[in-house]
Every structure is written in structure tokens, then in C-alpha cells.
Amino acid sequence: MSEVYDVVIVGTGAGGSTMAMELTQRGLKVLSLEYGPDVRPSQLMSMEMFYQAFRRVPYPELKPWLSGRPEPNWNNGKYFVTKQESNYTTVGEDWRWRRYRLIGGRTKFWNCMSPRFSPRDFMAALEDGYGEPWPITYQDIEPYYDRIETMAGFCGGSIDHPECPKGKYMPGAPFRCGERIAHDAIQRIGNPALAYLQSPMAIITRQHNGRAPCHYCGHCVDGCATASKFDGAQVFLPLAHKTGRYTVRTNSVVAEVLIDPNTGKARGVRYIDRETKQDGEALGKVVVLSASAFESARILLNSKSRQYPNGLANSSGQVGRNIVDHIQCEGYGSLPQLYGMESMNTDSYGDGAYMPRFNRSYQKSLGYIRGFGIQSGSGHGIASRYSGFGSSLKKAIKRRYMSWFGFGCFGERLANPETYMEIDPSGEKDIYGIPTIRIHAKTGDNEKKMFKDMQNQLRMLLEACKAEDVAITQELSPPGWSEHEVGTCRMGKNPKTSVTNAFGQTHDVKNVFIADGGLFTQSSEKSPTVTIMALSLREAEYLAGEFQSGNL
């Protein structure tokens, strides 16, 4: 007979690794199921030279849309979902859903920008009347932000900004030349709403729990072989293993949550072995879905039974709804102050500066609500848009090589009824025999007006920096481009309008929990990862208490 674990967790990314660490340290026996393999740090390509690793091939074996957007590192493409394993179609706008299949999930290859949500982010729906309010406040989650940043090791600045609260940070990396020029230019603008801060990053700049500090190799998105950047596989899961109460099963594709017909409670999950294609069952007294916002919702919708004909935990009809991500706009150019600068190593972690949301004073006059923040970085770079040919082009590139500088806006999408996911009504199944999903997407007027404002603000900022050879994004990227999709299983107080309570526990099945971005009721303009981790830590504390009290 299969072993019955206290908790079965699906996924090992930001939420899953946090849950595994905390639950095992609280005495529970845990099994994690991961779709992909375990990748050793030595297999990552983070130590390759910039010119060797950058954009080598277009990954024709990946889902076709990636051919226009090759990854920074050619070798890491094998850890993404290939077109053979693709399990979705789109209706309306073409949602770009990229997944990472390996222990650690997206935390292996993320950019690690990690600002906290602000107190006002949790109050946004109450402030402007749009969407479902969060059932928690900043004060509820603040202690868990503190713990995550302390345990994982985060760095950042010392300024406590109302839109970007100061965390428990190690000192951040000093600004590079271009970032210092931008900082001084923004100071001269004289607008008190504009702040140019050191980025909050999930990176250690001091030795921490046996991990080496960042040595600024500049390949953060390619994975971090030294574990200086947070990666669930290298930071939290080893702590879970150390307890002796943790097991992980790789290459396991979860199809559905199994239900006990007598109690209506979950008894585990059914999975398919990715290599043998054989079915298996992982049994647990509690099931936690941390597979990502879309995957967790897909598993719930595919978990149909006599008790739950519309999918598990879906009495509200909200599973797969309320999807949001970020809209983006980039502006970059060359800083003439740095022309002819001697070539040197200016590598650091990506985007060393962050501009918190600054549009509260004017955005409503432009006809939109919510806002955007801006990431910023500088360093060496080669641009193909310089004029000339042969030797003249080479001279232009060499002269400007150290002068690259850029801004990147991330803005909040609003949930709308025309953006949602469902099980494909055609009956299409993936190569593992699991019903696929169909994603419907539509960009609203609010996003279009915000994007226009982003363009204007970037133009103003680049002019203030006296940048030349300026280029600004002209069209909105397809939805999903940011990889920050959230909201498919939102939390809330009312079971008729939400999927889980404030602790990620589904309203309908008390021993099924969600611990990923699906819980979000609003996206904010900030990267969701550190908030996913903080919510998961809070949820694990609650789950362990309920389990040990016999309530699950």
C-alpha cells in the first residue's frame, strides 16, 4: 500500500518550497511532486561569458511564440515546456504562457526583483471600487515579509517609501555609472513623487547561512550556481530535507486531486510519470496546490467527481477567473556622458534601481486607475540600430558599448470577465492524457491608457538623462509576457465570490489549499514572488496548526 503523507504539495517553486520548508520544520511529513527534473547548480550556465551565453539560438523546439523571443541562455531552454508538451490554446488575444519544469520552478530563472506590496496595494479595491477586496491587510502579512526576507536573504536600500516599504534588507549593490547619472537627473526634475531607489532583490550581498554573497556575474536570469540569488531548490528545500521529514518526486505530472467519496475530502493526487507515462497516486491527509496560478486552477477544474461536477473547490464558479498579469513598456538609449568609456566589468544583478509607483496624483485625470512602477539598469550592451557599415559601425558600437541605459515599466492589469481560463470544450488532451485548457484574453481600455502614459513618462525620463539613440516600446506586449499571471483561485471572505479563505484554504474542501499566485485578488504593479512566499509562510503556519489540532 502507498505511504500516506501528512501533506502532498504540488510544485516546488516560490510557494511550494516555502510550504515544504515550514511544514516539515513544524513536524509534518511532506511529499512534493515536481513536473520536471532536479537540476544541479553545476548544470546551470550562469558562469558563461556574456558574449558566449547571450541569445545563441531561437529554440525552435519550444512553443512557436518563443522563436521571436529567445532566452538569454541557450542551454536553459530545455527546462521550459516544449511545444510537444503544450497544454493550452488561446481565444481572443494570444496569451503567452511560459512554464519552467524543474525543481525550484520559476525561482530558478527569475529576475529576483522583490518589492513588498504596500499597505495601499491591499486597499486598492476599497480605494477605487474596482474588483474584489483583499481579505487581509498589510499588517497581517508584514511579519511574514520580515521572516521571508531574513531567512532567504534579501538586499535593498534604506529608504522606507510609502509605495515600497523598507524590508529586512542587507545593503544593496551600489549604483552603476548609468544608474548614478539617472539618479542625479531625476533629483534635478524636482518632483517629490519621483524616487530612484536601490532595488529590493532576493539576493544576498553578505555571506548568509553558508551561502556565498553575490559576486555580480550578471547572469541572474540564467540561474545562480552559487545560490546567492534565492532559488527554492537551493535555499528552502535543503532545510526541508534536513528535517528528515521531506520527500520529493521529480518528473511527476499531476492530473487531478483524488476525492474520498465517503467524506468528500481530498485523499491525494493522481499523477503521470513523465518518463514512463505510467499513472501513480500520491496519498496525503492534506493537498496543497502550488503549481502556478494556471496549473493549480487546471488541476482543480480537471478534478471532477460526483460531489464536484464543475471541478473541485469551484462552487463559486471563480476557479480560472479574475486572471491578471502586468503590462510592460521599455525605454532605453545611450548616455553620451559615458561615450568612449574604457570597457570594464559593470556586471551586477539586473536592474539595480527601482522607481516606485508615482502616478497617484494624476492618473485619474488621464482616464485610468491603478499604476505602474519602473525598473532601471545600465551597463554594457550592443545595439543593432546604430548607423554605419563595416568599420564605421564597429566604431559606433565600441564608442557606445559602456553607455547603455534603460527603464522598464510594469503596470497593473485589471481583471475583466473576458479574460479567463476553462477546460477546452473540444475535449483536447495533452500527451499525458490530461484535458488541456483554453485561455481567453482581452486587454481593456484602462491598460491602453496606462501604456500611453508609460510611453510619455519614459520619454520624459530619458530626456532628463540626456540619452541618445532612444527607443521606446510602441505596442503593448501580448498578455502573459511578464510571466506574472495571478488571480485564478482568489481568496476572499465570501465563498460565493472567492475560492479560498484568507489562509489559502478552499471554502469547499477544508483539506485542500492553494499556495501560489492564484490566491491574489489584485496584482499591484509589483512582482508577485515575495508576496507569494509571504502568503505561503502564513498559510503553512495556519495549516500546521489546524492539522495538529485535528481540524483537517
C-alpha positions, 0 to 999 in steps of 0.5 A: 500500500502507498505511504500516506503523507501528512501533506502532498504539495504540488510544485516546488517553486516560490510557494511550494518550497516555502510550504515544504520548508515550514511544514516539515520544520513544524513536524509534518511529513511532506511529499512534493511532486515536481513536473520536471527534473532536479537540476544541479547548480553545476548544470546551470550556465550562469558562469558563461561569458556574456558574449558566449551565453547571450541569445545563441539560438531561437529554440525552435523546439519550444512553443512557436511564440518563443522563436521571436523571443529567445532566452538569454541562455541557450542551454536553459531552454530545455527546462521550459515546456516544449511545444510537444508538451503544450497544454493550452490554446488561446481565444481572443488575444494570444496569451503567452504562457511560459512554464519552467519544469524543474525543481525550484520552478520559476525561482530558478530563472527569475529576475529576483526583483522583490518589492513588498506590496504596500499597505495601499496595494491591499486597499486598492479595491476599497480605494477605487471600487474596482474588483474584489477586496483583499481579505487581509491587510498589510499588517497581517502579512508584514511579519511574514515579509520580515521572516521571508526576507531574513531567512532567504536573504534579501538586499535593498536600500534604506529608504522606507517609501510609502509605495515600497516599504523598507524590508529586512534588507542587507545593503544593496549593490551600489549604483552603476555609472548609468544608474548614478547619472539617472539618479542625479537627473531625476533629483534635478526634475524636482518632483517629490513623487519621483524616487530612484531607489536601490532595488529590493532583490532576493539576493544576498550581498553578505555571506548568509547561512553558508551561502556565498554573497553575490559576486555580480556575474550578471547572469541572474536570469540564467540561474545562480550556481552559487545560490546567492540569488534565492532559488527554492531548490537551493535555499528552502528545500535543503532545510526541508530535507534536513528535517528528515521529514521531506520527500520529493518526486521529480518528473511527476505530472499531476492530473487531478486531486483524488476525492474520498467519496465517503467524506468528500475530502481530498485523499491525494493526487493522481499523477503521470510519470513523465518518463514512463507515462505510467499513472501513480497516486500520491496519498496525503491527509492534506493537498496543497496546490502550488503549481502556478496560478494556471496549473493549480486552477487546471488541476482543480477544474480537471478534478471532477467527481460526483460531489464536484461536477464543475471541478473541485473547490469551484462552487463559486464558479471563480476557479480560472477567473479574475486572471491578471498579469502586468503590462510592460513598456521599455525605454532605453538609449545611450548616455553620451556622458559615458561615450568612449568609456574604457570597457570594464566589468559593470556586471551586477544583478539586473536592474539595480534601481527601482522607481516606485509607483508615482502616478497617484496624483494624476492618473485619474485625470488621464482616464485610468486607475491603478499604476505602474512602477519602473525598473532601471539598469545600465551597463554594457550592451550592443545595439543593432540600430546604430548607423554605419557599415563595416568599420564605421559601425564597429566604431559606433558600437565600441564608442557606445558599448559602456553607455547603455541605459534603460527603464522598464515599466510594469503596470497593473492589469485589471481583471475583466470577465473576458479574460479567463481560463476553462477546460477546452470544450473540444475535449483536447488532451495533452500527451499525458492524457490530461484535458488541456485548457483554453485561455481567453484574453482581452486587454481593456481600455484602462491598460491602453491608457496606462501604456500611453502614459508609460510611453510619455513618462519614459520619454520624459525620463530619458530626456532628463538623462540626456540619452541618445539613440532612444527607443521606446516600446510602441505596442503593448506586449501580448498578455502573459509576457511578464510571466506574472499571471495571478488571480485564478483561485482568489481568496476572499471572505465570501465563498460565493465570490472567492475560492479560498479563505484568507489562509489559502484554504478552499471554502469547499474542501477544508483539506485542500489549499492553494499556495501560489499566485492564484490566491491574489485578488489584485496584482499591484504593479509589483512582482508577485514572488515575495508576496507569494512566499509571504502568503505561503509562510502564513498559510503553512503556519495556519495549516500546521496548526489546524492539522495538529489540532485535528481540524483537517 
